[in-house]
């Protein structure tokens, strides 16, 4: 009798010990949503749609991209911040939602640190200063120096598009205006996709877009790349100078980044599993080559490394916002 009791107790203990692993292994048992806080067609959307199929294959469930644009990314970020921390709602966050907006907006509907669990940095990209090719030609603008000369001679006559208030595209333009002593009228859109349509159509005059979303139009000859906004040239556009090189604006550097986050409280096991699969997919030759060709530099770092990156970006962009005098229109 005692032996039977001991064996039964041991079996029960082993079963109870296995319960957490069983519970964890059930995720995901339904589709997972990746919220993109900007309209379709921009770099945030492009990168989310590059990662989603890889995660779908890895986990055997659909990872669905859900575009929720508005308020410089704040609408989509709030949706994820308020979602259940069960691994079924993720955010493709950006330098805007998690590096800039806290300094730019008086009030945010979410806390970029406390309300999220960082998963991994997906990619970093430079921005690129672009004009519609024919418009640049008609205005006699061949480079950044020409642009500054024209803008100073016609203050307020040029329209500057962005993918929304408060993101790196907007802020790169504000930093350029501040450092070059020029003034363009800012028109925020609900993502790079719609902004680029008006750029190509000639309604807008200039944009400091993320390189991957502008690259197809640059290659097609519809947009003219005047300069990249990073401190170094991009391997994707090696013949295009930096703004510092092109206009002598010393220290000009305004780059973007994109990464996956989950609501705070999401189980670390789920966070780590997603990070590992993203890192694995970003290291495959096909995806790495595709991203590099678009101007994006793939990452896949750990949750802890991504958390440190976000903290450093808060400090950097708070200073940029203050020094440039950038405001939400």
Secondary structure as UniProt FT lines:
FT   HELIX           2..25
FT   STRAND          32..36
FT   TURN            40..41
FT   HELIX           43..59
FT   STRAND          63..67
FT   HELIX           71..73
FT   HELIX           74..81
FT   STRAND          89..94
FT   HELIX           96..100
FT   HELIX           101..104
FT   TURN            112..115
FT   STRAND          116..132
FT   HELIX           133..138
FT   TURN            139..140
FT   HELIX           144..153
FT   TURN            154..156
FT   STRAND          159..162
FT   TURN            165..166
FT   HELIX           168..180
FT   STRAND          185..188
FT   HELIX           192..201
FT   STRAND          206..210
FT   HELIX           211..219
FT   TURN            220..221
FT   STRAND          223..228
FT   HELIX           235..237
FT   TURN            238..239
FT   HELIX           243..247
FT   TURN            250..251
FT   STRAND          255..263
FT   TURN            264..265
FT   HELIX           268..282
FT   HELIX           285..294
FT   STRAND          296..298
FT   HELIX           303..324
//
